[in-house]
Amino acid sequence: MAADKFEVSLKKLEEIVKRLETGSLSLEDSLKAFEEGVKHAAFCSSRLDDAERRVEILLKQKDGSLKREPFESGED
């Protein structure tokens, strides 16, 4: 499922950021990690854009207008 790939990619991105923040990688390893991180960030961004479009489709009214409703996360 695409959500699984998103979660895996996001987790890898978080791990890459942690490794880069330690400052213990060589320049070459830092560049490789950065390249990998950019790929994961682009993938996650793309999946989030897709999700946003799906939500807009679901909220579209019969007349073509969008009905905007506040997002409620259920967390208090």
Chimera marker file (.cmm) of the C-alpha trace (Angstrom):
<marker_set name="trace">
<marker id="1" x="0.000" y="0.000" z="0.000" r="1" g="1" b="0" radius="0.5"/>
<marker id="2" x="1.204" y="3.524" z="-0.809" r="1" g="1" b="0" radius="0.5"/>
<marker id="3" x="0.770" y="4.658" z="2.798" r="1" g="1" b="0" radius="0.5"/>
<marker id="4" x="3.293" y="2.020" z="3.855" r="1" g="1" b="0" radius="0.5"/>
<marker id="5" x="5.806" y="3.348" z="1.347" r="1" g="1" b="0" radius="0.5"/>
<marker id="6" x="5.183" y="6.886" z="2.599" r="1" g="1" b="0" radius="0.5"/>
<marker id="7" x="5.754" y="5.850" z="6.206" r="1" g="1" b="0" radius="0.5"/>
<marker id="8" x="8.904" y="3.916" z="5.307" r="1" g="1" b="0" radius="0.5"/>
<marker id="9" x="10.265" y="6.817" z="3.273" r="1" g="1" b="0" radius="0.5"/>
<marker id="10" x="9.465" y="9.308" z="6.035" r="1" g="1" b="0" radius="0.5"/>
<marker id="11" x="11.201" y="7.104" z="8.611" r="1" g="1" b="0" radius="0.5"/>
<marker id="12" x="14.296" y="6.841" z="6.404" r="1" g="1" b="0" radius="0.5"/>
<marker id="13" x="14.287" y="10.612" z="5.943" r="1" g="1" b="0" radius="0.5"/>
<marker id="14" x="14.154" y="11.109" z="9.712" r="1" g="1" b="0" radius="0.5"/>
<marker id="15" x="17.068" y="8.694" z="10.173" r="1" g="1" b="0" radius="0.5"/>
<marker id="16" x="19.120" y="10.517" z="7.529" r="1" g="1" b="0" radius="0.5"/>
<marker id="17" x="18.501" y="13.861" z="9.233" r="1" g="1" b="0" radius="0.5"/>
<marker id="18" x="19.647" y="12.423" z="12.566" r="1" g="1" b="0" radius="0.5"/>
<marker id="19" x="22.831" y="11.051" z="10.994" r="1" g="1" b="0" radius="0.5"/>
<marker id="20" x="23.571" y="14.365" z="9.296" r="1" g="1" b="0" radius="0.5"/>
<marker id="21" x="22.943" y="16.310" z="12.496" r="1" g="1" b="0" radius="0.5"/>
<marker id="22" x="25.556" y="14.313" z="14.399" r="1" g="1" b="0" radius="0.5"/>
<marker id="23" x="28.273" y="15.792" z="12.189" r="1" g="1" b="0" radius="0.5"/>
<marker id="24" x="30.210" y="12.533" z="12.331" r="1" g="1" b="0" radius="0.5"/>
<marker id="25" x="29.890" y="11.642" z="8.631" r="1" g="1" b="0" radius="0.5"/>
<marker id="26" x="32.628" y="12.362" z="6.149" r="1" g="1" b="0" radius="0.5"/>
<marker id="27" x="31.916" y="14.920" z="3.456" r="1" g="1" b="0" radius="0.5"/>
<marker id="28" x="31.376" y="12.187" z="0.866" r="1" g="1" b="0" radius="0.5"/>
<marker id="29" x="29.024" y="10.227" z="3.155" r="1" g="1" b="0" radius="0.5"/>
<marker id="30" x="27.190" y="13.427" z="4.047" r="1" g="1" b="0" radius="0.5"/>
<marker id="31" x="26.630" y="14.189" z="0.362" r="1" g="1" b="0" radius="0.5"/>
<marker id="32" x="25.367" y="10.652" z="-0.295" r="1" g="1" b="0" radius="0.5"/>
<marker id="33" x="23.029" y="10.852" z="2.690" r="1" g="1" b="0" radius="0.5"/>
<marker id="34" x="21.819" y="14.277" z="1.575" r="1" g="1" b="0" radius="0.5"/>
<marker id="35" x="21.084" y="12.954" z="-1.940" r="1" g="1" b="0" radius="0.5"/>
<marker id="36" x="19.122" y="10.056" z="-0.489" r="1" g="1" b="0" radius="0.5"/>
<marker id="37" x="17.269" y="12.435" z="1.820" r="1" g="1" b="0" radius="0.5"/>
<marker id="38" x="16.288" y="14.681" z="-1.090" r="1" g="1" b="0" radius="0.5"/>
<marker id="39" x="14.812" y="11.665" z="-2.902" r="1" g="1" b="0" radius="0.5"/>
<marker id="40" x="12.810" y="10.642" z="0.163" r="1" g="1" b="0" radius="0.5"/>
<marker id="41" x="11.637" y="14.230" z="0.742" r="1" g="1" b="0" radius="0.5"/>
<marker id="42" x="10.495" y="14.522" z="-2.890" r="1" g="1" b="0" radius="0.5"/>
<marker id="43" x="8.635" y="11.208" z="-2.660" r="1" g="1" b="0" radius="0.5"/>
<marker id="44" x="6.901" y="12.209" z="0.593" r="1" g="1" b="0" radius="0.5"/>
<marker id="45" x="5.998" y="15.621" z="-0.818" r="1" g="1" b="0" radius="0.5"/>
<marker id="46" x="4.514" y="14.001" z="-3.911" r="1" g="1" b="0" radius="0.5"/>
<marker id="47" x="2.434" y="11.575" z="-1.835" r="1" g="1" b="0" radius="0.5"/>
<marker id="48" x="1.158" y="14.429" z="0.349" r="1" g="1" b="0" radius="0.5"/>
<marker id="49" x="0.199" y="16.437" z="-2.754" r="1" g="1" b="0" radius="0.5"/>
<marker id="50" x="-1.682" y="13.402" z="-4.076" r="1" g="1" b="0" radius="0.5"/>
<marker id="51" x="-3.522" y="13.037" z="-0.779" r="1" g="1" b="0" radius="0.5"/>
<marker id="52" x="-4.471" y="16.726" z="-0.820" r="1" g="1" b="0" radius="0.5"/>
<marker id="53" x="-5.925" y="16.371" z="-4.328" r="1" g="1" b="0" radius="0.5"/>
<marker id="54" x="-7.920" y="13.325" z="-3.250" r="1" g="1" b="0" radius="0.5"/>
<marker id="55" x="-9.352" y="15.232" z="-0.290" r="1" g="1" b="0" radius="0.5"/>
<marker id="56" x="-10.318" y="18.142" z="-2.563" r="1" g="1" b="0" radius="0.5"/>
<marker id="57" x="-12.094" y="15.738" z="-4.903" r="1" g="1" b="0" radius="0.5"/>
<marker id="58" x="-14.005" y="14.273" z="-1.987" r="1" g="1" b="0" radius="0.5"/>
<marker id="59" x="-15.040" y="17.743" z="-0.798" r="1" g="1" b="0" radius="0.5"/>
<marker id="60" x="-16.018" y="19.045" z="-4.229" r="1" g="1" b="0" radius="0.5"/>
<marker id="61" x="-19.674" y="20.023" z="-4.414" r="1" g="1" b="0" radius="0.5"/>
<marker id="62" x="-21.989" y="19.101" z="-7.267" r="1" g="1" b="0" radius="0.5"/>
<marker id="63" x="-21.694" y="22.626" z="-8.674" r="1" g="1" b="0" radius="0.5"/>
<marker id="64" x="-17.897" y="22.280" z="-8.789" r="1" g="1" b="0" radius="0.5"/>
<marker id="65" x="-17.171" y="24.495" z="-5.808" r="1" g="1" b="0" radius="0.5"/>
<marker id="66" x="-15.187" y="23.223" z="-2.868" r="1" g="1" b="0" radius="0.5"/>
<marker id="67" x="-16.779" y="23.045" z="0.519" r="1" g="1" b="0" radius="0.5"/>
<marker id="68" x="-14.116" y="23.968" z="3.038" r="1" g="1" b="0" radius="0.5"/>
<marker id="69" x="-14.506" y="22.555" z="6.490" r="1" g="1" b="0" radius="0.5"/>
<marker id="70" x="-12.128" y="22.885" z="9.421" r="1" g="1" b="0" radius="0.5"/>
<marker id="71" x="-9.939" y="19.862" z="10.002" r="1" g="1" b="0" radius="0.5"/>
<marker id="72" x="-10.548" y="18.246" z="13.351" r="1" g="1" b="0" radius="0.5"/>
<marker id="73" x="-7.855" y="15.799" z="14.354" r="1" g="1" b="0" radius="0.5"/>
<marker id="74" x="-9.797" y="14.326" z="17.258" r="1" g="1" b="0" radius="0.5"/>
<marker id="75" x="-6.932" y="15.192" z="19.626" r="1" g="1" b="0" radius="0.5"/>
<marker id="76" x="-7.762" y="17.436" z="22.568" r="1" g="1" b="0" radius="0.5"/>
<link id1="1" id2="2" r="1" g="1" b="0" radius="0.2"/>
<link id1="2" id2="3" r="1" g="1" b="0" radius="0.2"/>
<link id1="3" id2="4" r="1" g="1" b="0" radius="0.2"/>
<link id1="4" id2="5" r="1" g="1" b="0" radius="0.2"/>
<link id1="5" id2="6" r="1" g="1" b="0" radius="0.2"/>
<link id1="6" id2="7" r="1" g="1" b="0" radius="0.2"/>
<link id1="7" id2="8" r="1" g="1" b="0" radius="0.2"/>
<link id1="8" id2="9" r="1" g="1" b="0" radius="0.2"/>
<link id1="9" id2="10" r="1" g="1" b="0" radius="0.2"/>
<link id1="10" id2="11" r="1" g="1" b="0" radius="0.2"/>
<link id1="11" id2="12" r="1" g="1" b="0" radius="0.2"/>
<link id1="12" id2="13" r="1" g="1" b="0" radius="0.2"/>
<link id1="13" id2="14" r="1" g="1" b="0" radius="0.2"/>
<link id1="14" id2="15" r="1" g="1" b="0" radius="0.2"/>
<link id1="15" id2="16" r="1" g="1" b="0" radius="0.2"/>
<link id1="16" id2="17" r="1" g="1" b="0" radius="0.2"/>
<link id1="17" id2="18" r="1" g="1" b="0" radius="0.2"/>
<link id1="18" id2="19" r="1" g="1" b="0" radius="0.2"/>
<link id1="19" id2="20" r="1" g="1" b="0" radius="0.2"/>
<link id1="20" id2="21" r="1" g="1" b="0" radius="0.2"/>
<link id1="21" id2="22" r="1" g="1" b="0" radius="0.2"/>
<link id1="22" id2="23" r="1" g="1" b="0" radius="0.2"/>
<link id1="23" id2="24" r="1" g="1" b="0" radius="0.2"/>
<link id1="24" id2="25" r="1" g="1" b="0" radius="0.2"/>
<link id1="25" id2="26" r="1" g="1" b="0" radius="0.2"/>
<link id1="26" id2="27" r="1" g="1" b="0" radius="0.2"/>
<link id1="27" id2="28" r="1" g="1" b="0" radius="0.2"/>
<link id1="28" id2="29" r="1" g="1" b="0" radius="0.2"/>
<link id1="29" id2="30" r="1" g="1" b="0" radius="0.2"/>
<link id1="30" id2="31" r="1" g="1" b="0" radius="0.2"/>
<link id1="31" id2="32" r="1" g="1" b="0" radius="0.2"/>
<link id1="32" id2="33" r="1" g="1" b="0" radius="0.2"/>
<link id1="33" id2="34" r="1" g="1" b="0" radius="0.2"/>
<link id1="34" id2="35" r="1" g="1" b="0" radius="0.2"/>
<link id1="35" id2="36" r="1" g="1" b="0" radius="0.2"/>
<link id1="36" id2="37" r="1" g="1" b="0" radius="0.2"/>
<link id1="37" id2="38" r="1" g="1" b="0" radius="0.2"/>
<link id1="38" id2="39" r="1" g="1" b="0" radius="0.2"/>
<link id1="39" id2="40" r="1" g="1" b="0" radius="0.2"/>
<link id1="40" id2="41" r="1" g="1" b="0" radius="0.2"/>
<link id1="41" id2="42" r="1" g="1" b="0" radius="0.2"/>
<link id1="42" id2="43" r="1" g="1" b="0" radius="0.2"/>
<link id1="43" id2="44" r="1" g="1" b="0" radius="0.2"/>
<link id1="44" id2="45" r="1" g="1" b="0" radius="0.2"/>
<link id1="45" id2="46" r="1" g="1" b="0" radius="0.2"/>
<link id1="46" id2="47" r="1" g="1" b="0" radius="0.2"/>
<link id1="47" id2="48" r="1" g="1" b="0" radius="0.2"/>
<link id1="48" id2="49" r="1" g="1" b="0" radius="0.2"/>
<link id1="49" id2="50" r="1" g="1" b="0" radius="0.2"/>
<link id1="50" id2="51" r="1" g="1" b="0" radius="0.2"/>
<link id1="51" id2="52" r="1" g="1" b="0" radius="0.2"/>
<link id1="52" id2="53" r="1" g="1" b="0" radius="0.2"/>
<link id1="53" id2="54" r="1" g="1" b="0" radius="0.2"/>
<link id1="54" id2="55" r="1" g="1" b="0" radius="0.2"/>
<link id1="55" id2="56" r="1" g="1" b="0" radius="0.2"/>
<link id1="56" id2="57" r="1" g="1" b="0" radius="0.2"/>
<link id1="57" id2="58" r="1" g="1" b="0" radius="0.2"/>
<link id1="58" id2="59" r="1" g="1" b="0" radius="0.2"/>
<link id1="59" id2="60" r="1" g="1" b="0" radius="0.2"/>
<link id1="60" id2="61" r="1" g="1" b="0" radius="0.2"/>
<link id1="61" id2="62" r="1" g="1" b="0" radius="0.2"/>
<link id1="62" id2="63" r="1" g="1" b="0" radius="0.2"/>
<link id1="63" id2="64" r="1" g="1" b="0" radius="0.2"/>
<link id1="64" id2="65" r="1" g="1" b="0" radius="0.2"/>
<link id1="65" id2="66" r="1" g="1" b="0" radius="0.2"/>
<link id1="66" id2="67" r="1" g="1" b="0" radius="0.2"/>
<link id1="67" id2="68" r="1" g="1" b="0" radius="0.2"/>
<link id1="68" id2="69" r="1" g="1" b="0" radius="0.2"/>
<link id1="69" id2="70" r="1" g="1" b="0" radius="0.2"/>
<link id1="70" id2="71" r="1" g="1" b="0" radius="0.2"/>
<link id1="71" id2="72" r="1" g="1" b="0" radius="0.2"/>
<link id1="72" id2="73" r="1" g="1" b="0" radius="0.2"/>
<link id1="73" id2="74" r="1" g="1" b="0" radius="0.2"/>
<link id1="74" id2="75" r="1" g="1" b="0" radius="0.2"/>
<link id1="75" id2="76" r="1" g="1" b="0" radius="0.2"/>
</marker_set>
